[in-house]
Amino acid sequence: MSLLPTTLEMLPDEMLLEICRYLHSGDVLYSFFGLNSRLNRTIAFYRQHVSLHKTFYMQFIHIFTIILPQIELSIRSLVIFELESPLFFESFKNNHTYQCLEKLTLVNWTDEKLILFVDTLHGMKHFHKLLIQALDLTESVTNINLLRKILGTNDNQLTHVCFDHECDALNLTDEENCEMSFPNIIQLDIELQTTNDLLKLVRITPNVEQLHLTFKRPWVKVSFDQHIFSYLTELNVYAMSWFSTFDDLKTLIQISPTIENFSFVLVTRDYSMIDGQCVLSLVSTYVKQFSYSICYHSSDKDDKFDPINIIKSWKSIPIAYSINENDKRIFLHTVSYEVSRLSLRSLFNKQMSANLNSQTYRKVRHLHVYDTIALKEIAGIVRHCRQILDLIISIRALPSRIQELQNTSIALPYLSRLDFLSIQGTPPDSGYIEKILSIAPNLSAISIDFDCLYKLLSDDDQSLFLFSLLHQRIAILCIRFEDTSIQKLTNEHIHCIARIFFRVNHMCIDLRNSNLKIESHTISLILNYFPKLMVLSMYGQLSEYINSNKDILCQYLVEQSTGRLTNIDTFKIDYGNERLKVWM
């Protein structure tokens, strides 16, 4: 009896969708759309939510020109990276719209291109939500003009605008007297420089109901007596870059009489900010939810640090805390921790009061552990945050704390959702990266200092299993050159990295904090050594040769290619202020 040949179409829809989970949105559309009507129906989700940034250049061109016109009435959400923007820009500029679009996400844009792009978005009656991720501000556009353009996008039809925490902070205090109001904005997440910018925001978005703020610079004393948010019901404030005071907290709480939900994440030297009776005296009885997190570090002259009385002052409300009496520091917050970001000094790793099974930090997605003297110090904090997506570890040599390192270490938990790891500095136990990779099966992106990485890869005593995990897992690699001692990125350096990270498809080289420049020869070497690379992003000063020969750099790369780049039409180079990107 002859057997019928097995085809993909014989599989049930559930199994096909399970296969799609291992592919990116662009791969699904490129591979399955248009084969037959059944597959078109099966991949309905991928036709509704489109993101094409993990596609090769020619693959993107095919999807944009052939597939998107056929599915444009299905698209509900769309993600556009700046690298992809020229074709989308021309499309929108020529009055081509996505009539069913509800949400647009713009990633890795600069303000100079963003302000032009949003000006082309009109006539989409369902488009109400705009997300902006990793916005890079330059000096070519005033921040207040940029914000006005964004808030007025789609003929003032937006209701939700979100700048994520990787965006540069906006400075809205320019000299312009002309005020424009955007009463359409109901929810706003935004990164600001100071409270002066918030005062401006009150006038610009008078009807906002949900406001999530991140401040990047020290407070400025302001009064909101004459300008308040009349409809604000939810206020979230994240300010971990400087020391807040009790007066600052009082000012923010009084910003609107209609607020029902407060959330504060702050750092302070003001003892009143950790006194529960003082803090809770500011909270109106009409408030339904009060979430409060504070990191306190006493000043040198402070001699009244009393952990027992601090905890007692919060007896009317449940709290969790970690205390370091030697340094007179305390991390204290209401239960449970309601914020997606958590930034903690590593010394808090030993005395966290929250029970491991309490899920106190179940909402934390972005964890930053700083002033870390060794990677193994993070375990005491990480074991409480098992749902994190990204982990940033900042290494700092602190001689006074070297003796705190113990031979015994806490076991790391299983981190099924972790996909990004950043190590800033060179830890003494870099081999601990193997343990992190072992408990994070979906970790696929890593950002690391060059000196740390090169030392790791050149160490003959390192575990072969570590190199195997890096080789198998890492698809996105970012290398920072922070005060590095090398004078030039050589063939030897690149070969050493490539033999381990052979499967990388996105690479970022950041030279901005070094004396190195972006060289054409370096670009050519990287493209030849990494055959699976889709996008190479380089940040730093362009060499004189590149600045003078931008029009022939494509041809130079084709000539230097070992066979991958066959002609200048199969890839694209995008230039910007101290940056260059190659998309293949």
N, C-alpha and C positions, 0 to 999 in steps of 0.2 A: 504494500500500500504506500503510495507516494504521499509525502507530507507537503501541505501548502506552505509556501514561504511566509515567514513571520515579518510583519510590517509594523511600523510605529502606530498606524491607525487602528490596529487591532486592540491596543491597550484601552482600558476604560478612562473616562475623563479624569477621574481622581488620580490615577497613576500619571497621566500626562501632566497634570498640575503639580504633582510632587516632583517630577523632573524639572519643571519650570522654576521651582524654588531654588534650584542650584544654578540658575542662569540669571543674568541681568535683564532688565526690562528691554534694552535694545537688542540683546541676543534673541529673546523670545519673539519680538516683532520681526526681526530679520530672518529668523529660521522658520517660523510657523505661519505668519500671516500670508494669506493669499493662496495657500496650498489647497484648501477646500473650505466649504462653508461650516463644516462641523468644527474644524480647528479654529476658525475665526470666532465662533461662539465660545469655544472652550477658553480661549485666551482673552475673554472680554475684559477682565481686570487690567491686563497689560495694555489694552487699547484705551482704557479710561484714565490710567495713571502712567504717564510717559516720562521716562528719564533716560537720556541717551549718553550720559557722560562716560560710561565704560565701554565705548565702542571705538573701533578703529576709524580713522578719518574717512576712508572710502566707504566703509560700512555706514557711517553717519550720513554721508551724502546720499546714499541709496535710500535710507529710511526717510530722510527729510524730503527728497524730491519725488519718491515713488509711493511710500506707504502713508506718510502723514496726511497728504491730501485725501486719501481714501477713508481715513478714520477720524478726521477732524471733528465731526459731529459727535464722536464718542468721548473725546478727551475732556475729562473733568479736572484733572490736575496735571501740571506740566513743570518739569525742572529744566532750567536752562543755565548752563555754565557760560561764563564770559567768552571762553574759547569758541563756543558754538554760536555766539551772538550775531555775527555778520549776516548769516542767512536768515535768521529770525528777524533781525532788524529790517532787512529789505522787505521781508514778507509783511510785517506789520505796517511798515512805512507805505506800502502799496495798498493799504486798506484791507489786507487779508486778515480775518479774525477767526478765533475759535469760539463760536457762538455759545457753546455749552461749557466753556472753561469756568471753573469756580475758584481754583487756587493756583497761583503761580509762585514758584520758588526760584530765586536768582542766587547763584552760588559763585563765589570768588570773583566778584565784579569790582572794578574801580569806579569811583564816583564820576569821573569824566565820561565814561561810557554808559553808566547807569542813567545819568540824567538825560542823555539823548534817547536812550531806549524807552524809558517809561513814558516819554512824550509821544511815542507812537502808538500807545495802547488806548484804543477808544472803542466804544460801541459794543462792549461785551456785557450784556445785561445780567449775567449770572456771576460775573467775576467780582468777588468781594473781598478776597483774602490774598495778601501779598506777604511772602516770607523772603527775607534777605539774609543770606548767610556769608560770613567771612568778608564783609565789605572792607575794601582798602581805600582809605581817604587820602587824597593828594591835595596839593595847594591850588589846583586849577579851578576848583569849584568851591564857593562858600557853602558851608554846611547848612545854613538856614535855607538857602535857595534849593539845595538838594532835597531837604526834608519837605519843603513845600511842593516840589515836583512829585515826590513820592506819594504824599498824602492826597494829592489831587489827581492821581493816576486814574485812568478809565473814566474821565469826566466826573470826578468826585463821587464815584460809585463804590469805592472801597469802604469797608467797615472795620476790617481787621488788618493791621500792619504789624509785622514782627521782625525786629532786627535781632539776630541770635547773638550769643555771648562772645562769639569770635569776631564780631564786627568792631571796627575802630569806633571810639566814642565820639559823639557829635558835640561840637561847640556851637551853640545857638546864639551866643551873645555878640552879634555883629553890630555895626553902627546903623543899620537900616531902620528907619522909622515906620516904613510901610508894613502894616500888619495884615496878614491874610488868615482867615479862620476856616477850619475844616470841620464843620459840625457833623459830617458823615462818619467820622472815626469813633467807633464804639470801644474797640480793644486795641491797645498799643503796648508792645514790648520794645524797649528802646535803650540804647547805651548812651549815657550822657557824661560830659566832663564833670560838671559841678551842679549844685542846687540853683545857681543862677540860670542855668539852662532849663531847669524845671519851671522856673518862674515864667520864662518865655513860652514854655509848652502849655501852660494854663491858658494863655491867650489864643494859641494856635488850635488846640483841640478841646474846646469848652464842654463838649458833650460826652467825653470819654467815660466809660463805666468801669472798665478793667484796665489798670495801668501797672505794668511790670517794669521797674527801673533798675538799671545798673549804673552806679557812679564810679568813675575811674580816677577822679582827682579829689583833693581835700575839699571839705565843705566850705561854702561861702555863706556868711550870715545873711539871710533874706527874710522878708516878711510877706506872708500870703494873706494879710488882712483884707486887702481889697481885691485880690484875685484868687479865687478858689474854684475847685472843680465841683460844680453843682450837682452832678449826677454820678459821681464816682462811688462805686460800691465795693471795689476790690483794689487794694494797693499792696504790691510786692516790691520791696527794696533790697537790693544786694549791693553792699558797699564794703569790700574787703581790702581795699587798696590804701586805706588810711584810718586814723583813729577818730571815731565819732564821739560826740558828747551827749549828755542827757538833754541839753537844750536842742541839739539837732533832732533827737528822737521826738521831743515834744513838738517841734515845728512840723515834722512830717505827719504826726498823728492828727494835728489840727488842720491839715491841708483841705479837709472836706468834712462836713458834718454828716454826710450820708454813707460813709464807709461802714460796711458790715464785716469785711474780711481783711485782716492785716497779716502781712508776713514780712519779717525783717531778718536779714543776715548781716551782722555788723561786727566790727572789731573796735576795741576801745581801751583807753587807760583810765576812764572815768568810773570810779567805784559805784556810783549811783546806777550805772547801766547793768550791774549784776545784782543789785538789790531788788529782790522781787517786789517788795512793798512799794518802792519808788516807781518802778516800771509799771506795775499794774494799776497804780493810782492814776495813770494817764489814760487808761482804757475805759471808754464809755460803757455803760451797761447795755447799750444798744448793739454793741459789737458781738457778732455771732461766732467769729473764729479769730483767735489771736495766736499766730505762730511767730516765735521769737528765738533767734539764735545769736549768741554773742561769744566772741573770743576776747578774753580780758588778759592784759599784760600790765602789771603794776609798774608805775614809774619808780625811779630809783629812790625818791624821797618818801614813797608810800610805805608806811610801816603797819598798816591796820588790816592787812590781808588775813581774813578769818574765814576759812572754808566752811566751818561748821555753821556759823551764823548766816553765811551766804545761802547755803542750802535751806536752812530753816526759814529764811525770808520768802521762799517760794512754796511754803506749805499749802497754799490755797490752790495750787495748780501743779499737775504732774510735770516733772522735768527729768532730763538725763544730763549727765555731766562727766567731765574728766578733769582731774586736778593735778597740777604739778607744783607742789609746795616749795620746792627748791628755787624754781624760777618765778614763783608767785604768778602763775598762769592758770586760767580756768577756761574750759570750753563748756558752755551751758546752753541748753535749748529746751523748749517745751516739747512734750511728747505728743505725736511723733514728729520727726523731722520731715517737713512738708516740701522741701525745695529739691530741685533736681541736681543742684551743684553743691559740693562739699569741699572746702579747702581747709586743711588742717596741718598744723605743725606736727612732725613725726613724733615728738616727745609725748604726745597724747595717746600713743599706741598702747600703753600698758594699763591705764586705769579708767577705761571707758565703762561707765556704770550700766549702760544698756545691756540687757540680757541678749545673748546671741540668738535666741529663738523668738525674740520679741518683734523682729522685723521693723525696728525703729527707723532704719535707714533704707527701707525698701524702695523709696522713690528716688534715691540718688542714682543718677546716670553718669555724672561727670565728677570724678574724684581727683583732687590735686593734693598730694602729700609733699610738703616742702620742708626745708632745713633738715634733710635726711642725710645721715652720715653713712648709711649702707642700705642697700636694697631690701635686706631682710627685715628692716625696721617697719616696713609698710604692712606686714601681715596682720598686726594687731588692729589696724584700722580697716584694712580691706575685708577682713572676715565678717565685718558688720555690713558691708556694702556689696551684696552678692549679685545685684542687678546692674552693675555699672557697664556702660558702653565704652568709655574711655578712661584711661588712667595716666596721669601725669606725675612723674616723680622728679623733684628738684633736689639735686645733690649739693650739699654744702659742707665743707670741711670745718668742723667746730671742735677744736682741741679739747675744750672743756667737757665734751660729751663722749669722747672716744672710750672712756672707761665704762660707759653705759652698755656697750655692746656685750652681749652675753653669748656664750657658746651654744646655748639652747635657743631654738627659734620656734615661733608659732607656725603651724601648718597653714598654708594658704587654702581658702575654700575653692570649690569648683565655680568658675566664672564663665558660664555658658554664653553670656551676651557680650563679653568684652571683645572689641574688635580693633581698638587702637591703644597703643602704648607709646608714651613719650618719656625718654630719660634725658634729663638736662644735667650735664656735668659727667664726671667720670667716677663711678662708684668703685670702692675697693673690692666688691664682690660681684663683678659683672657677670660671672657665671650663674648668678641667681636668676638671670633672664630665662634660663632653661626651666626653672620651676614655674615661672609665670606662664611660659608657653605650654607647659604640661597640663596646667589646670584651666587653660583658656583655649579650647579647640577651635574657636572661630576668630582668634586674633589674626588679622591679616595685614595690619598697617603698623609701622613702627617709625618713630622719629627719634633720632639719636645724634649726639655730637660726633663729629668725625674722629677726634682723638680717642674717644671711648670705643667707637666701632673698630677702628684700625688696630687698636691695642687688643681688642677681643679676638679679631680674626687672625692676628699675627701670633697669638699665644698657642704654642704647640701643646700646652698642657690642658687646654680646654677640651671639654667633652665633645666627642664626635656626634653624640645625640643632639647636643645644642645646635651644631651646624646643620644637622639633618632637619631639625624642626624649623630653623630659619629658612632653609632651602625650600621646604615643602609648603610652608604656611604664608610667608610674607609676599604679598602682591603689591603693596604700596610702601615705598621707602623714602623717607625724608632725612637728609643728612645736613646738619647744621655745622658751620665752621665758626666756632666761637673762640676767638683769640688763639687760633691754632698756630703752631710753630712752623708748619710747612710753608715753603715759599711758592710751591706750584703743585697742582693736582696732576700727578704723573700717570703714565701708562701702568706702572706697577701698582699704584694705589687703586686705580679703577679695576684692574684685573683681579686684585685681591678681593674686592667687594663683589665683583660679578661672578666669581666661581662659587659663591655661596648664594647670592640673591639672583640666580639665573632666571627665575620665573617672574621677576618684578615687571608689572605692566604700567605702573605710574611711579615716577621718580621726581623728587624735589631736591635741588641742591641750593642751599641758602648760604651765600657768601657775604651777606651784608655786614656782618660783624668781624670781617677779616680783611686782610690786605689783598686777597685774591680777586681777580677779575674774571668775567665770563669770556672764555676764549673759544674761538671756532674749532681749534684742534681738540679741546676738551669735549665739546659737543659731539664731534665726529667719533671720538673714542667711545663715549657712552652709548651712542646709537649702535655702534658695531658690537660692543660687548654684551648688550642686553637685547636679544633678538625678539623678545615678547613685549617690548616697551610700546605703549600706546601714546603716552604723554610724558614729555620731559619738561619740567618747569625749573628755570634757573633764576635766582634772585641775587642781585648785586650790580656792580658797575660793569657796563659793557666795555670790552676792550676797544682800543682805537680802531683796530682792523674791522671789527663788526660794525661799529658806528659809521665807518666810512664805506662799508661794502654791504649794507643791508640788502641791496637789490640783487647781489650775486651770491649771498650766503647759501641759498637753496641749491644752486648749481654746484657750489663747493662741496656741500654735504653729499650730493649725488656722486660726485667724482671720487670722494673719499670713502664711499660706502662699499662694504664687502659684498654687496648684492641685494640688500634689502630695499634701498631707495633706488628705484629704477629711473624715475623722471620727476621733475619738479611739480607735477600735477597730482602726485599720489600722497603728498603730505603738505602741511601748512606751518608757517612760522608766524607767531604773533609777538609783537614788540610792545613794551610798555615802559613806564618809568622805573628804571633799574630792574627790569625783568625781561625774560625771553622764554617763550614756550614753543615747543615743537610737538605737533600732533601728527601722528603717523597712521 
